[in-house]
Amino acid sequence: MIGWRKGKRWLVATLMSAMLSVSLFGPIGGGKAEAFTEANAVQAMDDFLNTFYDPAKKYFYTNSDRQIHSHASGPENGLYTDYWWEAQLWETVMDAYERTANAEYYNLIGDIYDGFRAAYPDWESNPFNDDIGWWALGALRAYDLTGESRYKDMAKDMFDFIWQSWSSDFGGGIWWNRIGFLPQKNVATNATAAVIAMKLYRVLNDNDYLEKANQLYDWVETTLYAGDGYIYDQYRQGEGVKDWEFTYDFGLFAGASVEMYKETLDTTYLAHATDSVDWVFRNMTTDGKTLLYEGPDDAPLFKMIFARNVRKLINEAGQTQYEDFLAFNASQAWNHRRDADGIIGPDWSIAPDDGYIQSGAAAAGVSILFLAVPDNTTGTVVAPGPYEAENAFKSGVNNEPNSLERAGYSGRGYVAGWNADNTYVTFAVNALAAGNYDLTFHYSAGAGHAVRELQVNGAAVRPALSFGGTGNWSAWDTVTVNTALSAGTNLIRLAFNSGTGSSNYLNLDYLQVTQ
């Protein structure tokens, strides 16, 4: 994996508050009134391939404008996607083929593999074991779909290679990389490897891989699983566990748990899988239902991986209660695609503007359309809320560090007070019809009376919205404003404005919208 994990490992709050050069916010108001159908998924795939796929190279471009920008770490100085992105985009093609049995997608499975081997003839030179693991996982899926032994052989070679990085440090596990960079053992490497090992055991009928799968899973469960669905991202040398929260960690642990459940029928494993998925549903959505925007570069791929493992939980463990969640997110992604080229951006609740979109983000939007069962839902879809501030889009505002968390908030946290110009929190709120709505903010103002500017779709509807002091930071109160919203997507922003004369901090927990 190239990017923030390699020298730019930011906290979740920083990832989500960054002002991005990649496109994010598009037109406000007015949702697309279209159905989520199988035809929509096929159209999204056509648009994606037309924009990103180079049939001559048999490889995907990094950016929609086919220019080199950020995350420039793939072939030809980053013109094409890097090692691990290409593996995920390969799986997007397999998501499409598995849903449709389309011959074009079938042929692309082999072509993309050939393109990867041409771009990386020495695949062992990648020092990051999780990157290699993604290709091994994809190769086993390609083998399942095509029966071509080259994929099975490659998966075996790749797993055997990364297994050499197993050590007894921290009680076991495979090192993230072989160059000692930020020395750690993480979910992405080890849960993925556990799935690969279990699949190799079944394909090769070799008990050695079953033993390795058990060792890998046991290490993740013992070292990184905190219980009640919560999984730590990594164990780092000298620092212990890291409680960074990324959707794919929960999805990968759920996927590995499903593999163990299928082998043993021990319902403890199934409970681990459903608990991890449920934790994300409760804590990592923007509005009670839509998977959150996690950041640029690698981060948009996280919810693709999470959703793929939710599909696995449905298909392989019969957990059909998650169908509605996938369908809702697919409708959100489809309804917020870009009009000009049909490309879906990194935030499924907001249509992207006319800037470049990264291939990983676009592929995630395509995958969710094939991972979900089409429900023919027409028009805008509205989530129940609340709209958690910690999962909203932020500029210059951070989530409260764990060491300072207070009682009384909802979700996985809240945003900590901000008192500088050009800092704000933005919620994307869908409304079925134009009209007046109550916007209720749950907040804490322990330093006394605070003031923020309330903007709706770019207009200041309350230039100096007052939040009364709550006495201390563990006490919470609400402020409600009734204002007009448009049908479709609305951007609701609370911003600091020094012109109001109040510089007190404000902790914001959530927004609830009712009519």
N, C-alpha and C positions, 0 to 999 in steps of 0.2 A: 504494500500500500504506500503510495507516494503522496506527500502533502503534509497536512497538519500533524500526522503521527510522526513524521520525520523532521523533527526540529521545530515544529510549530504546534505542539499539542496544547491547544487552548482549552480553557474551561468551557463548559456548555454555555455559560452566560455570555462569555466573550464571543463565542461562535455566533450566537443568536443576535448579538447587539452590533456586530460589525456593519459598517456601511459598505455595501458590496459594489464592486465594479460589474459583476454579472447582473443581468436583468432580474428584477424582482417584482416591483409594483407596476401594474399596468393601469388601464382605465378604471375609474371607480364608478360604482352603480351599474345596474343593468346586467343581470345574469343571462346566460344563453339558455333559451327554452328548448332543449333538445333531449332526446331519450338516450340513456345508456344501453346500448344494444351491442350484439356481437359485431355488427357493421361498424359501430363507432370504434371498437377496438382495432379492427382491421384498418380503418381509415387512419387512426393514430399511428399504427405501425408503418403504413405507407408513407405518411408524412415524416416520420422519424428516419426511415431508411433513405428517403429522398434527400433529407437534410444532412445526415451524418455518415452514411455508408459510402465507402469508396470501393466499387466492385473491382477496380484494377488492382488495388492493394489488398483487397479482401479484409478490410480493416476499417474501423470507425474513426472519424475526425473527433478531436477533443471539443471543438466549439461549433456552434451553428453557423457562424460566418466563415468557417474554415480558415481562420487566422490564429496566430499564436498569441495567447494572453496568459493569464495566471494558470497555475497548475501545469506548467510546461515541462512535463517529465516523461512523455512517451516518445515514440519513434519520430524522427525528423524534428528534433528539438521541441517536441510537444505538439506538433501539428496533429498528431494522432494520439489517441488515448493511451494511457500507460498500462502496464502489465495487469494490474488487478481490476481496473475499470473494464478492460476488454473482456475479462472473464465474466463480469457481471452483465455486460451487454450481450455476450454470447448466451447467457442464461435467459435474457429477455427474449431472444429469438426462440429459445426452447420453450419459454412460457407460451409464446404465440403458437408454436407448432403443437404443443401438447393440447391446447384448447381447440385448434382448428384442423389439424392434420393437413395443413396447406403444404403442397409440394415445394413451393418457393421457400418457405421457412425451413423445410427439411434440407434442401440443398445448401442453404446458408449455414446450417450447422457445420457441415464439412468445410465449406469455404472459409468461414471465420477461423476455424481451427488451423487450416492451412496458412492463413494470413498471419496468425499468431506465431506459428513455427517459423515462418519466413522472417518475421520481425525479431524473434528471440530464438535463434537456432541453438543457443546455449542457455536453456532455461534455468540451469543450475546457478548461473552467474547472479541471479537476483538474490540478494542476501536476506530477504524478508520471507520468513517461512509461511506467514499467512497468505502472501501473494501466491506462492506456489500451491498452497492448499486450496485456494479458490479455483485454480485451474484443474486440480485433481478432482475436486467436487463436481465441477462442470463436466469433466471428462467421463465420470461415472454416469452422470445423467445422459450424456450423449450416447454412451454405450447402451443404456437402457432403451433409448429411443430408436437407435439405429442397428444395434447388434454388431457394430464394427469393432473388432478386437483392438485396433490401434488405440482407441480411447481407454479401454480397460488396461492395456499395457502401460500407457502413459500415466494413468492414475496410480498404478502400483509403483512405478518408478518414482513418481513424485512423493508419494507417502513415505516410501522407504528412505528417501533422501531426507525429508524433514524430520523423520523419526530419529535421525542421528543427533538432533539437537535436544532430545530428551535428556534431562539430568535430574539428580536428586535434590538440587537446590530448591528451597521453598516446599519440599516434600514431593517434588516430581514436576511433571509438565514439560512442554516443549518451549524453548526460548522463542521469543518473537522474531529475533534476527540473529545472524551469525557473525556480526561485526561488533557486538557489545554496545550498540547504540541504545541509550535509554534502557538498560537491561531490565527486561520484564518478561513475564509469562501472562498472556491475556486470553480472554474469551475467544477473540477472533481466530487465534491460532489453534487453541486446544479444543474448543467445542467443535470447530470445523473438522479438525483432525479426528475427533471421536466419531463423527458421522462418516467420514471417509473410511476409517478402519472398519466400522461395522458393515458398511456396504461392500468393502473388499472381502470381508469374511464370508458374506453371503455369495458373492460372485465367484470367489476362488475356493470356497469350502475349506478355508484354512483357519484353524482355531487360533493360530498365532495372532491374527488380526482381531479376533474376538477378545483375546486377552488385552491387546493394546487398547482397544476401544474402551474396555472396562477401566483400565488404568487412567486413560485420559479423562473419561467422564468422572471417575471418582476424585481425581485431582481438582477438576473444576468445581464439583459439588462441595468438596471439603474446604477448598481454599477461597473460592470466590462467591459461593452461594450463601446469602445471608438469611434465607428463609422468607416465607410469605411472598415469594415471587421476585424478590430483589436480588440482582446479580451485580457484583462489582466488575468493573471493566478489566482490571489487571492487578497483578501483584508485582510491584517494582522493587528491585534491589535497594535496600537501605531506606525504603519509604513505606513498605507494606502495601495494603490494598488501596486502590484508588476508586472512589465512589462516583466517578464520572458516569453520567447516565446517557447512554446512546441506545436507540431502539434496536439496533442489530444485536447488541449483547443479549438482550432478552429473547429475541427471536432465535439466535443461535443456540442458546441454552435450551429453549423449548424444542428446537429441532433435534438436538442431541438426546433430549429426554424422550422424545417420541421414538427414536431408534432403540433406546434401552427398553422402553415399554413394549415395543413390538417383539423384542427378543425374549423378554421375561414375563410379560403380562402382569408385572408388578405395578399396581395402581399408584404407588408412590411416585414413580417416574411420570405418569400421566398427570398427577397433581402438580408436579414441578413445572410441567409444560404449560398447563392452563393457568397456574398461578402467575407465571412470568408474563404470559400474554395479557392476562387481566391487569397486571400492574401497569403495563403500558397504557391500556385502555383507560385506566383510572387517572394516570398521572402525566401522560405524554401526548395529549391531544390539545389542539388550540381551543376547542369549543365543546368538549365533551365527546367528540366523535372523529374529527379530522386529525390524522397524524400530523404532528407539529413539523414546522420548518426547523431543521437542525443546523443549518449553516451552508456555506458554499463548498466547492471542491469535492472531497470525499463524502461529506456528510449527507447529501441527498440520496446516496446509494444505501444508507443505513435503513431507511424505512422500506426500500425495495426488498432488502434481505429479510427484514422483519415480516413483511407481508407474505413473502414466499414461504416462510416457515409457518405462518398462520394457515396458508393453504395446505401445507403438509399436515398440520394438526387436524384439519378437516378431513382431508382425503385418507390419511393413514391411521387416524385414531378416532374418526367418527364424530369430531367435535363441531357439529353443524351450527352451533349457537353463534359462531363467528362469521357466518355468511353475510349477515346484514352489515356488519362492520366493514368488510371488504367492499361490498356493493356501494355503501355510502361513500367511501373514499374514492372509489372509481368514478362515481358521479361527480364528486367534487373536482377531481383531476380533469375529467372530460369537459365540464362546464367552465373551467378556468384555463383552457388552452389559449394560445395566442391566435387571433384571427388571421394574421397575415400568412402564417405557414403551418398552423395546426400543432405547433410544438408546445408541450407542457413544461412549465417551469418548476423550480425547486419547492415552491410553496403551493400546495394544492387548493388553498383557499383564496388565492389572488392570481389574476391573470398577469403574466409577465409583460413587460414593456417591449420596446423594439430593440433592445440591446442583445448581445450574444447570450445564448443559453448553453450551458455545458452538457455534454452528451450523457453523463451519468445522471443528471437531474432529469433530462428528457426521457431517458430509458426507464427511470423509476415510474414516471407517469404512464408509459406504455405498458409496463409490466402489470401495474395494478388493474388495468382494464382487462387483461387476460387472466389474472389470478382471481378476479371476482366473477361471479356468475351474473350475466346481464339480467337486470331486473326491470328494464323498460321504464324506469322512473323518468317522468318528464319534468323539465323546468328546474328551477332552483331547489336545492336541498338545504334544509335548515336543521342545524344541530341543537340539542337541548341546552347547551351551556352547562356550567358557567364557562366563561372565556378566561382561562387562567393567565394571569399577568406574566408568570415565569415562562410560559410557553408562547407568548406574543412576540411580535417583532419589536426590538428595542434598539435605540441609539443612545449610547452613553449611559445606559442604565444596566445595572447588574442584578442577578439573582442574589439573594442574601446567602453569604457563606454558611456552611453547616454549623460552624462554631457559634454563630450568632442567631440561629433560628429561634423563633418565639412560638409560643402556643397559640392556638386559635385560628390558624390559617387553613385553607383547603389545598388539595393537590399536593405537589411535592415541594412547595415553597411559595415565594412571593418575590417581588422586585423591591430592592432596597432604595431608600430615598435618593432623590436626585435634585440638584439645585444649581444647575448651570444651563445657560441658554443652549438651544439646539439639542437638548436631550428630551427623549420622549418614549412612550410606549404606544404601539399601534395594534389595534384589534381589527381583524377582518370579520365582519358580521354579515351574514346573509339574511335577507328579509324576503318573504314570499310576496308581499305587496307593499306598495308605498303607503306611508301613514305615520302617525305619531307613535313612538315607542318609549318606554321607560328604560333608561340606562342607569343601573344601580352599581355603584363602585364600593367594594368592600376594602377598607383601608385601615391603617394605623398611623397616627400622627403624635408620637410620643414627645416630640420637641415642641408641640404647640400647634396652633392654627397654621395651616398650609394652604397655598393657592396654586392651582394649575390651570392652564388654558385647555378647554375642551374643543376639539375640532372634529367636524363630521364631513367627510369627503372634501377636505381641504379648506373648509370654511370654519371660522371661529364662531361657534354658536354660544359659547360662554367664555369670554376672554379671561375671566377671573373667577373660576369655580372654586368655592370655599370648602375646605375640609377642616372641620372643627377638631381641636386638640383632643386626644384620647387619654391623656394623663400619663401613659407609659406605653412602651412598644409591644407589650403583650395584650393590650386592650384594643379591640377592633370596633369599627362603626361603619355605617353606610351613608352614602350620599346618592340621591336619585335625581336625575334630570329627565324631563320629558321633551323629546325633540323629534323632528321629522327624519325618517330614513327613506331611501329609495328602494324600489324593488330590485332584488339582486344583491350584489356585493357592495358593502359600505365599509369605509375605513374610518374607524373611530380612534382618535388620538388624544392622549393626555400629554401635554408638553409643558416644560418649565418656561416661564417668561419672566425675566427679571423686571420687566416694566410693571408688574403687579405690586412690587414692593415687599413681597414675602419671600424669604429665602429658606424657610424651614424645610427639613426633609419630609418625605412622605413614603411610607411603605404601602404598596398596592398589592392586594391579594387576587382579586378577580373582578370581572365585569359580568353582570347578568342582564339580559335583554328580554323584556316582556312587552306585550302590546295590550 
